[in-house]
Amino acid sequence: MGAAMIDVITLLLDTDNAITAALDKPASPDTFDSLAPRLWAVSEMLNAIMDHPFDDPEVIVERFWIKMNAFCAKSKSKNRRLTFWLAADTAESILASYREGVLY
């Protein structure tokens, strides 16, 4: 496993832990609605990386970001657009942190 993969997986796991901790606290339904899609996105990105261990993890996250933006654009439902937008935003945050060398 290369350093890039370890760094991206670390970012994803740290994000997962932060979201899970936020979900464990009493909060409004709006908080859950904004965090659940992010947790799902992190899980999907981790699964994609594990399913393709020889691919560049940065590219895998970029592909996920592109797919989520496309799904967001095609969705007719406001709730689905929000879900896909939050997933894309999560991927974008992971990419930005990775590219800036920011490990949580």
C-alpha positions as CSV (number, residue, x, y, z in Angstrom):
1,M,0.0,0.0,0.0
2,G,1.5,3.3,-1.1
3,A,1.8,6.5,0.9
4,A,-0.9,8.2,-1.1
5,M,-3.3,5.4,-0.3
6,I,-2.5,5.5,3.4
7,D,-3.0,9.3,3.4
8,V,-6.3,9.2,1.6
9,I,-7.6,6.3,3.8
10,T,-6.5,8.2,6.9
11,L,-8.4,11.3,5.8
12,L,-11.5,9.2,5.1
13,L,-11.3,7.4,8.4
14,D,-10.7,10.6,10.3
15,T,-13.7,12.2,8.6
16,D,-15.8,9.1,9.3
17,N,-14.9,9.3,13.0
18,A,-15.7,13.0,13.2
19,I,-19.1,12.6,11.5
20,T,-19.9,9.6,13.7
21,A,-19.0,11.6,16.8
22,A,-21.2,14.4,15.7
23,L,-24.1,12.0,15.0
24,D,-23.7,10.5,18.5
25,K,-24.5,13.8,20.1
26,P,-28.1,14.9,20.5
27,A,-29.0,17.1,17.6
28,S,-31.8,18.2,15.4
29,P,-33.1,16.2,12.5
30,D,-31.5,18.7,10.2
31,T,-28.1,17.8,11.6
32,F,-28.7,14.2,10.9
33,D,-30.0,15.0,7.4
34,S,-26.8,16.9,6.6
35,L,-24.4,14.4,8.1
36,A,-25.8,11.0,7.0
37,P,-25.1,11.6,3.3
38,R,-21.5,12.6,4.2
39,L,-21.1,9.4,6.2
40,W,-22.5,7.4,3.3
41,A,-20.1,9.2,0.9
42,V,-17.0,8.4,3.1
43,S,-18.1,4.7,3.2
44,E,-18.5,4.6,-0.6
45,M,-15.1,6.1,-1.2
46,L,-13.4,3.7,1.2
47,N,-15.1,0.8,-0.4
48,A,-14.1,2.0,-3.9
49,I,-10.5,2.3,-2.7
50,M,-10.5,-1.2,-1.2
51,D,-12.1,-2.6,-4.4
52,H,-9.4,-1.0,-6.6
53,P,-6.2,-1.2,-4.5
54,F,-3.9,-0.6,-7.5
55,D,-5.6,2.5,-8.7
56,D,-4.5,6.0,-7.5
57,P,-6.8,6.8,-4.5
58,E,-6.9,10.5,-5.5
59,V,-8.3,9.5,-8.9
60,I,-10.9,7.2,-7.2
61,V,-12.1,10.1,-5.0
62,E,-12.1,12.4,-8.1
63,R,-14.3,9.9,-9.9
64,F,-16.7,9.7,-7.0
65,W,-16.8,13.5,-6.9
66,I,-17.6,13.7,-10.6
67,K,-20.4,11.0,-10.3
68,M,-22.0,12.8,-7.4
69,N,-22.0,16.1,-9.2
70,A,-23.6,14.4,-12.3
71,F,-26.2,12.7,-10.1
72,C,-26.9,16.0,-8.4
73,A,-27.4,17.7,-11.7
74,K,-29.7,15.0,-13.0
75,S,-31.8,14.6,-9.8
76,K,-35.4,16.0,-10.0
77,S,-35.9,15.7,-6.3
78,K,-34.7,18.5,-4.0
79,N,-33.8,15.9,-1.3
80,R,-31.8,13.8,-3.7
81,R,-30.0,16.8,-5.1
82,L,-29.0,17.7,-1.5
83,T,-27.8,14.2,-0.8
84,F,-25.6,14.1,-3.9
85,W,-24.4,17.7,-3.3
86,L,-23.3,16.8,0.2
87,A,-21.6,13.6,-1.0
88,A,-19.7,15.7,-3.7
89,D,-18.8,18.3,-1.1
90,T,-17.4,15.6,1.1
91,A,-15.3,14.2,-1.7
92,E,-14.1,17.7,-2.6
93,S,-13.1,18.4,1.0
94,I,-11.1,15.1,1.1
95,L,-9.4,16.0,-2.1
96,A,-8.5,19.5,-0.9
97,S,-7.1,18.2,2.4
98,Y,-5.1,15.6,0.6
99,R,-3.7,18.0,-1.9
100,E,-2.8,20.5,0.8
101,G,-1.2,17.8,2.8
102,V,-3.6,18.3,5.7
103,L,-4.0,15.2,7.8
104,Y,-6.5,15.6,10.6
